Amino acid sequence: METQSEKDRMLWKIAKKRAAFKSQAISYVAVNLFLIGIWYFTLGKKDLSAHFWPIWPILGWGLGLFFSYLGAYGKWDFISAEKEYEQLKNQK
């Protein structure tokens, strides 16, 4: 049975992960809009068929952001150190 302090600690950990994800998401949008602006004003404005190079940071960073989202809002219990600790503790 979890005590109130253990629950608070877990809730605090979840809250920190979610706040970090939101911060990362804002940075992702801002930086990628900036990169798209650079592409547009250097190549895209003249020729919209020019290679859309911002796709690479968008996809790469987007993949990392997706995993950050799953860590903050999804169920990643199967790779959690806390979950492994609890399983070992309960094996007695």
N, CA and C atoms as an extended XYZ file, in Angstrom:
276
Properties=species:S:1:pos:R:3:atomname:S:1:resname:S:1:resid:I:1 pbc="F F F"
N         0.831       -1.170        0.000 N   MET     1
C         0.000        0.000        0.000 CA  MET     1
C         0.890        1.254        0.000 C   MET     1
N         0.571        2.181       -0.865 N   GLU     2
C         1.362        3.402       -0.990 CA  GLU     2
C         0.976        4.401        0.091 C   GLU     2
N         1.983        5.029        0.648 N   THR     3
C         1.709        6.099        1.597 CA  THR     3
C         1.476        7.399        0.824 C   THR     3
N         0.987        8.407        1.530 N   GLN     4
C         0.709        9.688        0.887 CA  GLN     4
C         1.987       10.310        0.332 C   GLN     4
N         3.107       10.181        1.061 N   SER     5
C         4.360       10.783        0.596 CA  SER     5
C         4.865       10.088       -0.682 C   SER     5
N         4.664        8.760       -0.787 N   GLU     6
C         5.056        8.045       -2.003 CA  GLU     6
C         4.202        8.494       -3.186 C   GLU     6
N         2.911        8.678       -2.929 N   LYS     7
C         2.004        9.161       -3.976 CA  LYS     7
C         2.398       10.557       -4.429 C   LYS     7
N         2.700       11.422       -3.456 N   ASP     8
C         3.110       12.785       -3.790 CA  ASP     8
C         4.399       12.776       -4.616 C   ASP     8
N         5.326       11.913       -4.246 N   ARG     9
C         6.596       11.819       -4.980 CA  ARG     9
C         6.351       11.379       -6.422 C   ARG     9
N         5.476       10.391       -6.606 N   MET    10
C         5.158        9.917       -7.954 CA  MET    10
C         4.430       10.991       -8.764 C   MET    10
N         3.485       11.693       -8.131 N   LEU    11
C         2.775       12.760       -8.822 CA  LEU    11
C         3.715       13.893       -9.207 C   LEU    11
N         4.655       14.218       -8.324 N   TRP    12
C         5.626       15.253       -8.617 CA  TRP    12
C         6.495       14.857       -9.808 C   TRP    12
N         6.889       13.597       -9.865 N   LYS    13
C         7.708       13.093      -10.971 CA  LYS    13
C         6.940       13.189      -12.292 C   LYS    13
N         5.682       12.817      -12.279 N   ILE    14
C         4.842       12.898      -13.475 CA  ILE    14
C         4.668       14.351      -13.899 C   ILE    14
N         4.424       15.231      -12.933 N   ALA    15
C         4.240       16.656      -13.232 CA  ALA    15
C         5.498       17.244      -13.876 C   ALA    15
N         6.690       16.865      -13.386 N   LYS    16
C         7.938       17.361      -13.965 CA  LYS    16
C         8.116       16.866      -15.399 C   LYS    16
N         7.775       15.601      -15.663 N   LYS    17
C         7.877       15.059      -17.019 CA  LYS    17
C         6.940       15.787      -17.972 C   LYS    17
N         5.726       16.066      -17.515 N   ARG    18
C         4.749       16.742      -18.373 CA  ARG    18
C         5.153       18.189      -18.635 C   ARG    18
N         5.674       18.872      -17.623 N   ALA    19
C         6.131       20.247      -17.816 CA  ALA    19
C         7.317       20.289      -18.780 C   ALA    19
N         8.227       19.322      -18.653 N   ALA    20
C         9.375       19.254      -19.561 CA  ALA    20
C         8.905       18.999      -20.992 C   ALA    20
N         7.926       18.121      -21.168 N   PHE    21
C         7.405       17.855      -22.508 CA  PHE    21
C         6.812       19.124      -23.114 C   PHE    21
N         6.021       19.853      -22.339 N   LYS    22
C         5.399       21.079      -22.862 CA  LYS    22
C         6.453       22.094      -23.280 C   LYS    22
N         7.504       22.221      -22.498 N   SER    23
C         8.595       23.129      -22.831 CA  SER    23
C         9.281       22.687      -24.125 C   SER    23
N         9.525       21.389      -24.263 N   GLN    24
C        10.137       20.855      -25.479 CA  GLN    24
C         9.248       21.079      -26.693 C   GLN    24
N         7.943       20.915      -26.530 N   ALA    25
C         7.007       21.090      -27.641 CA  ALA    25
C         7.001       22.541      -28.128 C   ALA    25
N         7.038       23.482      -27.196 N   ILE    26
C         7.073       24.902      -27.574 CA  ILE    26
C         8.366       25.212      -28.324 C   ILE    26
N         9.497       24.702      -27.839 N   SER    27
C        10.779       24.904      -28.518 CA  SER    27
C        10.759       24.273      -29.912 C   SER    27
N        10.193       23.085      -30.018 N   TYR    28
C        10.096       22.369      -31.297 CA  TYR    28
C         9.351       23.209      -32.332 C   TYR    28
N         8.207       23.733      -31.943 N   VAL    29
C         7.403       24.531      -32.877 CA  VAL    29
C         8.145       25.808      -33.255 C   VAL    29
N         8.688       26.520      -32.281 N   ALA    30
C         9.353       27.797      -32.547 CA  ALA    30
C        10.574       27.616      -33.455 C   ALA    30
N        11.430       26.677      -33.117 N   VAL    31
C        12.654       26.470      -33.902 CA  VAL    31
C        12.326       25.994      -35.311 C   VAL    31
N        11.373       25.070      -35.432 N   ASN    32
C        11.059       24.566      -36.761 CA  ASN    32
C        10.344       25.589      -37.628 C   ASN    32
N         9.534       26.449      -37.032 N   LEU    33
C         8.961       27.560      -37.800 CA  LEU    33
C        10.056       28.502      -38.288 C   LEU    33
N        11.049       28.731      -37.445 N   PHE    34
C        12.190       29.560      -37.832 CA  PHE    34
C        12.948       28.925      -39.000 C   PHE    34
N        13.192       27.612      -38.932 N   LEU    35
C        13.893       26.916      -40.019 CA  LEU    35
C        13.088       26.945      -41.314 C   LEU    35
N        11.781       26.775      -41.204 N   ILE    36
C        10.932       26.857      -42.395 CA  ILE    36
C        10.991       28.265      -42.977 C   ILE    36
N        11.019       29.282      -42.116 N   GLY    37
C        11.161       30.658      -42.582 CA  GLY    37
C        12.469       30.876      -43.321 C   GLY    37
N        13.555       30.337      -42.787 N   ILE    38
C        14.848       30.440      -43.466 CA  ILE    38
C        14.770       29.777      -44.838 C   ILE    38
N        14.210       28.574      -44.882 N   TRP    39
C        14.074       27.871      -46.168 CA  TRP    39
C        13.243       28.686      -47.141 C   TRP    39
N        12.124       29.193      -46.680 N   TYR    40
C        11.212       29.922      -47.559 CA  TYR    40
C        11.853       31.182      -48.126 C   TYR    40
N        12.517       31.954      -47.272 N   PHE    41
C        13.070       33.223      -47.730 CA  PHE    41
C        14.393       33.074      -48.476 C   PHE    41
N        15.030       31.916      -48.404 N   THR    42
C        16.263       31.721      -49.160 CA  THR    42
C        16.039       30.930      -50.441 C   THR    42
N        15.219       29.895      -50.396 N   LEU    43
C        14.998       29.058      -51.586 CA  LEU    43
C        13.539       28.975      -51.985 C   LEU    43
N        12.692       28.724      -51.022 N   GLY    44
C        11.294       28.426      -51.297 CA  GLY    44
C        10.521       29.551      -51.950 C   GLY    44
N        10.856       30.782      -51.610 N   LYS    45
C        10.138       31.921      -52.175 CA  LYS    45
C        10.360       31.997      -53.688 C   LYS    45
N        11.572       31.652      -54.114 N   LYS    46
C        11.903       31.683      -55.534 CA  LYS    46
C        11.372       30.457      -56.259 C   LYS    46
N        11.474       29.316      -55.579 N   ASP    47
C        11.120       28.052      -56.227 CA  ASP    47
C        10.566       27.098      -55.166 C   ASP    47
N         9.245       26.993      -55.098 N   LEU    48
C         8.629       26.130      -54.077 CA  LEU    48
C         8.940       24.653      -54.285 C   LEU    48
N         9.483       24.295      -55.424 N   SER    49
C         9.867       22.897      -55.640 CA  SER    49
C        11.285       22.622      -55.137 C   SER    49
N        11.957       23.646      -54.580 N   ALA    50
C        13.306       23.467      -54.035 CA  ALA    50
C        13.268       22.451      -52.894 C   ALA    50
N        14.373       21.760      -52.702 N   HIS    51
C        14.458       20.743      -51.649 CA  HIS    51
C        14.059       21.343      -50.298 C   HIS    51
N        13.073       20.734      -49.665 N   PHE    52
C        12.582       21.194      -48.362 CA  PHE    52
C        13.442       20.577      -47.263 C   PHE    52
N        14.632       21.163      -47.041 N   TRP    53
C        15.573       20.613      -46.084 CA  TRP    53
C        15.108       20.668      -44.630 C   TRP    53
N        14.189       21.575      -44.227 N   PRO    54
C        13.759       21.559      -42.820 CA  PRO    54
C        13.037       20.276      -42.412 C   PRO    54
N        12.680       19.440      -43.383 N   ILE    55
C        11.995       18.192      -43.036 CA  ILE    55
C        12.865       17.301      -42.152 C   ILE    55
N        14.186       17.362      -42.337 N   TRP    56
C        15.072       16.472      -41.569 CA  TRP    56
C        15.099       16.819      -40.083 C   TRP    56
N        15.286       18.081      -39.700 N   PRO    57
C        15.187       18.367      -38.256 CA  PRO    57
C        13.765       18.192      -37.725 C   PRO    57
N        12.765       18.461      -38.561 N   ILE    58
C        11.380       18.279      -38.117 CA  ILE    58
C        11.126       16.816      -37.782 C   ILE    58
N        11.560       15.912      -38.666 N   LEU    59
C        11.342       14.476      -38.429 CA  LEU    59
C        12.200       13.949      -37.285 C   LEU    59
N        13.482       14.320      -37.269 N   GLY    60
C        14.383       13.822      -36.220 CA  GLY    60
C        13.969       14.277      -34.838 C   GLY    60
N        13.759       15.554      -34.694 N   TRP    61
C        13.362       16.109      -33.401 CA  TRP    61
C        11.950       15.647      -33.062 C   TRP    61
N        11.102       15.523      -34.074 N   GLY    62
C         9.731       15.055      -33.852 CA  GLY    62
C         9.693       13.661      -33.264 C   GLY    62
N        10.604       12.799      -33.723 N   LEU    63
C        10.673       11.443      -33.171 CA  LEU    63
C        11.048       11.488      -31.687 C   LEU    63
N        12.036       12.301      -31.367 N   GLY    64
C        12.411       12.465      -29.955 CA  GLY    64
C        11.281       13.047      -29.129 C   GLY    64
N        10.561       14.001      -29.698 N   LEU    65
C         9.430       14.607      -29.003 CA  LEU    65
C         8.310       13.593      -28.777 C   LEU    65
N         8.113       12.710      -29.751 N   PHE    66
C         7.108       11.650      -29.613 CA  PHE    66
C         7.431       10.747      -28.424 C   PHE    66
N         8.692       10.351      -28.292 N   PHE    67
C         9.071        9.504      -27.162 CA  PHE    67
C         8.979       10.264      -25.839 C   PHE    67
N         9.265       11.548      -25.875 N   SER    68
C         9.100       12.364      -24.675 CA  SER    68
C         7.627       12.432      -24.279 C   SER    68
N         6.752       12.552      -25.278 N   TYR    69
C         5.309       12.555      -25.009 CA  TYR    69
C         4.877       11.234      -24.370 C   TYR    69
N         5.347       10.125      -24.930 N   LEU    70
C         4.977        8.824      -24.369 CA  LEU    70
C         5.484        8.676      -22.938 C   LEU    70
N         6.664        9.207      -22.662 N   GLY    71
C         7.204        9.143      -21.312 CA  GLY    71
C         6.406        9.983      -20.327 C   GLY    71
N         5.840       11.090      -20.809 N   ALA    72
C         5.100       11.993      -19.926 CA  ALA    72
C         3.635       11.606      -19.786 C   ALA    72
N         3.015       11.159      -20.866 N   TYR    73
C         1.576       10.901      -20.852 CA  TYR    73
C         1.213        9.443      -21.121 C   TYR    73
N         2.155        8.676      -21.656 N   GLY    74
C         1.852        7.292      -22.009 CA  GLY    74
C         2.230        6.329      -20.910 C   GLY    74
N         2.121        5.083      -21.235 N   LYS    75
C         2.464        4.026      -20.282 CA  LYS    75
C         3.788        3.392      -20.689 C   LYS    75
N         4.848        3.751      -19.988 N   TRP    76
C         6.168        3.180      -20.228 CA  TRP    76
C         6.611        2.373      -19.011 C   TRP    76
N         5.663        1.783      -18.313 N   ASP    77
C         5.992        1.043      -17.095 CA  ASP    77
C         6.953       -0.107      -17.337 C   ASP    77
N         6.917       -0.702      -18.510 N   PHE    78
C         7.751       -1.873      -18.761 CA  PHE    78
C         9.241       -1.530      -18.840 C   PHE    78
N         9.605       -0.258      -18.937 N   ILE    79
C        11.022        0.106      -18.922 CA  ILE    79
C        11.353        1.028      -17.742 C   ILE    79
N        10.476        1.064      -16.769 N   SER    80
C        10.657        1.939      -15.622 CA  SER    80
C        11.531        1.272      -14.562 C   SER    80
N        12.529        1.997      -14.069 N   ALA    81
C        13.388        1.491      -13.004 CA  ALA    81
C        12.582        1.287      -11.724 C   ALA    81
N        11.627        2.183      -11.474 N   GLU    82
C        10.791        2.053      -10.284 CA  GLU    82
C         9.957        0.775      -10.334 C   GLU    82
N         9.424        0.474      -11.503 N   LYS    83
C         8.611       -0.736      -11.677 CA  LYS    83
C         9.468       -1.991      -11.448 C   LYS    83
N        10.674       -1.990      -11.985 N   GLU    84
C        11.584       -3.123      -11.773 CA  GLU    84
C        11.920       -3.279      -10.293 C   GLU    84
N        12.157       -2.158       -9.619 N   TYR    85
C        12.457       -2.193       -8.194 CA  TYR    85
C        11.290       -2.797       -7.418 C   TYR    85
N        10.071       -2.359       -7.733 N   GLU    86
C         8.886       -2.882       -7.040 CA  GLU    86
C         8.716       -4.376       -7.286 C   GLU    86
N         8.967       -4.837       -8.505 N   GLN    87
C         8.860       -6.257       -8.807 CA  GLN    87
C         9.884       -7.064       -8.015 C   GLN    87
N        11.111       -6.576       -7.936 N   LEU    88
C        12.140       -7.275       -7.170 CA  LEU    88
C        11.823       -7.266       -5.685 C   LEU    88
N        11.294       -6.163       -5.201 N   LYS    89
C        10.962       -6.046       -3.793 CA  LYS    89
C         9.826       -7.021       -3.423 C   LYS    89
N         8.878       -7.222       -4.336 N   ASN    90
C         7.744       -8.089       -4.078 CA  ASN    90
C         8.034       -9.578       -4.285 C   ASN    90
N         9.231       -9.932       -4.786 N   GLN    91
C         9.565      -11.326       -5.035 CA  GLN    91
C         9.884      -12.097       -3.767 C   GLN    91
N        10.310      -11.455       -2.741 N   LYS    92
C        10.712      -12.048       -1.464 CA  LYS    92
C        10.590      -13.527       -1.463 C   LYS    92
